[in-house]
Amino acid sequence: MNSLVFSNMLHRPARTVVSVTGIGIGILLIVLTIGLANGSLRERAQREANVGAEIMLRPEGSKGLSGSDAPRFPVPMGVDLERVEGVASAIPIIQTTVRSDDGLTGTRLLDGVPYDKYAATAGLEIIQGRKFVDGRNEMMADSSWIAKNKLKIGDKFTLYEKDFEIVGSYEPSAGARVKIPLATLQEQLGSGDKATTFLVKIKDGFTPETVSNNILAKFPNLQSIRTSEIEELYGQAIPALNVFLNVVIGVAGVIAGLIILLTMYTTVTERTRQIGVMKSLGMSNINIGWTIVQEALLLSLGGIVFGVLATVILKYVFAKWTTLTVAIDPKTVATIVVVGMISGTIGALYPGLRAARLDAVEALNYD
């Protein structure tokens, strides 16, 4: 039986390859779309959680991802925060988004920071160049971002339609990849002496929960977020994203089923005489139908393997040549395998039933 299935597939190699490729491209688009969406969010969340502070404070009512709110915190408020029991330091920063033509979303997250205080908390070390000077149109970025954008120290980079000089690179990557002086960004946004966020570093012997409660007791109109929870919060910040990704999976499953249906229907039509011969030799209707389904499942499996392998290759290509991150989740791959195999089975049902119901005499006389 298995040799018959393989011989049927090899009898029309071009059609087999086209079918596997068609299904594979659909699988590739699913895994790549989901991987880019989850990878970009996860990578951004990991960088924001890597700032060295345990607590992130935002004004009450802040919604969405970091960078979506206007500066509302008076910077001098940091002095009052540092008087709260358990607070070691409170660093005012501005996180905002600027237009970008080289990213996935068309925007770039930008940090305005007081470098010395921020670097001490985040553990940043200057790899090349120097730190920026407050008030100047200067910028720093992590080494990976500079390398992938083929830039170097001393180059100019456009932000807010102005040329910012790249004066240094740092490691590790924390927060936004690109950082400029807090005072420069305040001037650009016309925000005065305000910030969007305070990063709070806690003292030894205190827990984030205890310090957060202490802060909220004194400043009840703040929103306190533990940096260890940022990745989970990012996943909840775009509830429509999961719906969209589920729709993508469903549509791709339907397309895969239709490809299998068309392929196997054509196969049955072309092999009508062969099916008549098998029936005349005593093969049962169930075995004939199962042969068609087996072939469909092998085509589906081949398409799934092709799609996943292509996604893995693209993942490494993106990692090497761009700043995009593709996260291949085993659960997503398992879901794709199940959906693909079910789609292949459903797509093969009608051609399989049609083959099983063919009359042996009519099939042998089919021209």
C-alpha positions in Angstrom: 0.0 0.0 0.0 2.8 2.4 1.0 4.7 1.7 -2.2 1.5 2.5 -4.2 1.2 5.8 -2.5 4.8 6.8 -3.2 4.6 5.6 -6.8 1.5 7.7 -7.3 3.3 10.8 -6.0 6.4 10.2 -8.1 4.3 9.5 -11.2 3.6 13.3 -11.5 6.7 14.8 -9.7 6.0 18.3 -11.0 2.5 18.4 -9.6 3.7 16.9 -6.3 6.4 19.6 -6.0 4.0 22.4 -6.8 1.4 21.1 -4.3 4.0 20.8 -1.5 5.4 24.2 -2.4 2.0 25.8 -2.4 1.1 24.4 1.0 4.6 25.2 2.3 4.4 28.9 1.3 1.1 29.1 3.2 2.7 27.6 6.3 5.7 29.9 5.9 3.5 32.9 5.8 1.6 31.8 9.0 4.7 30.9 11.0 6.6 34.0 9.8 3.7 36.4 10.5 3.2 35.0 14.0 6.9 34.8 14.6 7.5 38.5 13.6 4.6 39.7 15.7 5.5 37.8 18.8 9.2 38.2 18.3 9.1 42.0 17.9 6.9 42.3 21.0 9.0 39.9 23.0 12.3 41.4 22.0 11.1 44.9 22.9 9.7 43.7 26.2 12.9 42.0 27.1 14.9 45.1 26.4 12.6 47.2 28.5 12.8 44.7 31.4 16.6 44.8 31.1 16.9 48.4 32.4 18.2 47.2 35.8 15.3 48.9 37.7 12.7 46.7 39.4 9.7 49.2 39.1 8.5 51.4 36.3 6.2 54.3 37.2 3.8 55.9 34.8 1.0 58.4 35.4 -2.4 57.0 36.2 -4.5 56.3 33.1 -1.5 55.5 30.9 -2.6 53.0 28.2 -0.9 51.0 25.6 2.8 50.3 25.1 5.7 52.4 26.3 6.2 55.4 24.1 2.6 56.2 23.5 2.1 58.8 26.2 3.1 62.4 26.4 5.5 63.6 29.2 3.5 64.4 32.3 5.8 63.7 35.2 7.7 66.7 36.7 11.3 65.7 36.8 11.8 67.2 40.3 9.3 64.6 41.5 12.2 62.1 41.5 13.6 63.7 44.7 10.3 62.9 46.5 10.3 59.4 45.2 13.8 58.8 46.5 12.6 59.7 50.0 10.2 56.7 49.9 11.3 53.8 52.1 13.1 51.2 50.0 13.8 53.4 46.9 17.5 53.6 46.0 17.1 55.9 43.0 14.4 57.2 40.6 15.5 58.0 37.1 13.3 60.2 34.9 13.2 59.2 31.2 11.1 60.0 28.2 10.0 57.1 26.0 8.4 58.2 22.7 8.1 56.9 19.2 9.4 58.5 16.0 8.8 57.7 12.4 11.0 55.0 10.9 11.4 53.6 7.4 13.6 50.7 8.3 11.5 48.8 10.9 8.5 46.5 10.9 6.0 48.9 12.3 7.1 52.2 10.7 8.0 53.6 14.1 11.1 53.6 16.3 11.1 53.7 20.1 13.3 56.5 21.4 14.7 57.1 24.9 15.6 60.4 26.4 17.7 59.8 29.4 20.1 61.4 31.9 23.0 59.1 30.8 25.1 58.8 34.0 22.2 57.9 36.3 20.5 55.7 33.7 23.8 53.8 32.9 24.5 53.2 36.6 21.1 51.5 37.0 21.1 49.6 33.7 24.7 48.6 33.9 25.6 50.2 30.5 29.2 50.3 29.4 30.5 52.4 26.5 32.0 50.2 23.9 33.0 52.9 21.4 33.1 56.6 21.4 31.8 58.6 24.4 28.6 59.5 26.2 26.4 62.3 24.7 26.3 65.8 26.1 23.1 67.1 27.6 21.3 69.5 25.3 23.1 68.6 22.1 21.8 66.8 19.1 23.8 63.7 19.8 22.8 60.1 20.2 24.0 56.7 21.3 22.8 53.2 20.4 23.6 49.6 21.2 26.4 48.0 19.2 24.2 45.5 17.4 21.9 48.3 16.1 24.8 50.4 14.8 26.4 47.3 13.1 23.1 46.2 11.5 22.4 49.7 10.2 26.0 49.9 8.8 26.7 53.0 10.8 29.8 54.1 12.7 30.8 56.6 15.4 30.7 60.1 13.9 27.9 59.4 11.4 24.8 61.5 11.2 21.3 59.9 11.8 18.0 61.8 11.2 15.6 62.1 14.0 12.8 64.7 14.0 14.1 65.9 10.6 17.4 66.9 12.3 20.8 65.4 12.0 22.0 63.7 15.3 25.6 62.7 15.5 26.3 59.2 16.7 28.9 59.7 19.5 28.9 56.3 21.2 27.8 52.7 21.4 26.9 50.8 24.5 26.2 47.3 25.9 24.0 45.6 27.0 20.9 46.5 25.0 18.3 48.0 27.4 15.2 50.0 26.8 15.0 51.7 23.4 18.0 50.9 21.1 18.5 54.6 20.4 19.1 57.1 23.2 19.5 60.9 23.2 19.9 63.4 26.0 16.7 63.9 28.2 17.0 67.7 27.8 17.3 67.4 24.0 14.1 65.3 23.8 12.3 67.6 26.2 13.1 70.6 24.0 12.0 68.7 20.9 8.7 67.8 22.4 8.2 71.1 24.1 7.5 69.3 27.4 9.5 71.5 29.7 11.1 69.7 32.7 8.9 66.6 32.4 9.2 62.9 31.8 6.9 60.0 30.7 8.4 57.4 33.2 10.4 57.0 36.3 12.5 53.9 36.6 12.9 52.9 40.3 15.8 51.0 41.6 15.1 49.4 45.0 17.4 49.0 48.0 18.8 45.7 49.1 16.5 43.9 51.5 13.3 45.2 50.0 11.0 43.5 47.5 9.4 45.2 44.5 5.9 44.5 46.0 6.8 46.3 49.3 8.4 49.3 47.6 5.6 49.6 45.1 3.0 49.6 48.0 5.1 52.3 49.8 5.2 54.5 46.6 1.5 54.1 46.0 0.7 55.0 49.6 2.4 58.3 49.1 1.5 58.8 45.4 -1.8 57.1 44.8 -2.2 58.6 41.3 0.6 56.6 39.8 0.7 53.4 37.8 3.3 50.9 39.2 4.6 48.2 36.9 7.2 45.6 37.9 9.7 45.2 35.1 9.6 41.4 35.6 6.0 41.5 34.3 6.6 43.7 31.3 6.7 40.8 28.8 3.4 39.4 30.0 1.8 42.9 29.9 3.0 43.5 26.3 1.2 40.3 25.3 -2.0 41.6 26.9 -1.6 45.1 25.5 -2.8 44.2 22.0 -5.8 41.9 22.5 -6.7 42.1 18.8 -3.3 40.6 17.9 -4.2 37.1 19.0 -7.5 37.3 17.2 -5.8 38.4 14.0 -3.2 35.6 14.3 -5.9 33.0 14.8 -7.7 34.3 11.7 -4.5 34.0 9.7 -4.1 30.4 10.9 -7.7 29.6 9.9 -7.4 31.2 6.5 -4.2 29.3 5.7 -5.8 26.1 6.8 -8.7 26.6 4.4 -6.2 27.4 1.6 -4.2 24.3 2.3 -7.4 22.2 2.3 -8.4 23.7 -1.1 -5.0 23.0 -2.6 -5.2 19.3 -1.4 -8.8 19.1 -2.7 -7.8 20.3 -6.2 -4.7 18.2 -6.3 -6.4 15.0 -5.2 -9.5 15.6 -7.4 -7.2 15.9 -10.4 -5.3 12.8 -9.3 -8.5 10.7 -9.1 -9.6 11.9 -12.5 -6.3 11.0 -14.1 -6.2 7.6 -12.4 -9.7 6.4 -13.2 -8.5 3.5 -15.3 -5.9 2.6 -12.7 -8.6 2.6 -10.0 -10.7 0.3 -12.1 -7.8 -2.1 -12.4 -7.3 -2.1 -8.6 -11.0 -2.8 -8.1 -11.0 -5.6 -10.6 -8.0 -7.2 -8.7 -10.1 -7.2 -5.5 -9.0 -4.0 -3.7 -11.8 -2.8 -1.4 -13.4 0.6 -1.5 -12.0 1.5 1.9 -8.4 0.7 0.8 -8.8 2.8 -2.4 -10.1 5.8 -0.4 -7.4 5.4 2.2 -4.7 5.4 -0.5 -6.0 8.8 -1.6 -6.1 10.2 1.9 -2.5 8.9 2.6 -1.2 10.7 -0.4 -2.9 13.9 0.7 -1.5 13.6 4.2 2.0 13.1 2.8 1.6 16.2 0.7 0.4 18.1 3.7 3.3 16.9 5.8 5.8 17.8 3.1 4.3 21.3 2.9 4.5 21.8 6.7 8.1 20.7 6.8 9.0 23.0 3.9 7.2 25.9 5.5 8.8 25.5 8.9 12.3 25.0 7.5 12.0 28.0 5.3 10.9 30.1 8.4 13.9 28.9 10.4 16.2 30.0 7.5 14.5 33.4 7.3 14.8 33.8 11.0 18.6 33.6 10.8 18.7 35.8 7.7 16.6 38.5 9.6 18.9 38.1 12.6 22.0 38.6 10.6 20.9 41.4 8.2 18.2 43.3 10.1 17.0 44.2 13.6 13.8 42.1 13.2 13.3 39.2 15.5 11.3 36.0 14.6 10.1 34.0 17.6 9.3 30.4 16.5 7.0 29.1 19.3 6.8 25.3 19.5 3.1 25.6 20.5 2.5 27.6 17.3 4.3 25.0 15.2 2.4 22.2 16.8 -0.9 24.0 16.1 0.2 24.5 12.5 1.0 20.8 12.1 -2.5 19.8 13.5 -4.3 22.4 11.3 -2.3 21.4 8.2 -3.0 17.6 8.7 -6.7 18.2 9.4 -6.9 20.4 6.3 -5.2 17.8 4.2 -7.6 15.1 5.5 -10.7 17.2 4.8 -9.4 18.1 1.4 -8.9 14.5 0.5 -12.3 13.2 1.7 -14.3 14.1 -1.4 -11.7 12.8 -3.9 -11.2 9.7 -1.8 -15.0 9.0 -1.7 -15.3 9.6 -5.4 -12.5 7.2 -6.1 -14.0 4.5 -3.8 -17.5 4.9 -5.5 -16.2 4.5 -9.1 -17.7 1.5 -10.9 -15.0 -0.9 -11.9 -16.4 -1.6 -15.4 -16.9 2.1 -16.2 -13.5 2.9 -14.8 -11.8 0.3 -17.0 -13.5 1.8 -20.0 -12.6 5.4 -19.1 -10.6 7.1 -21.8 
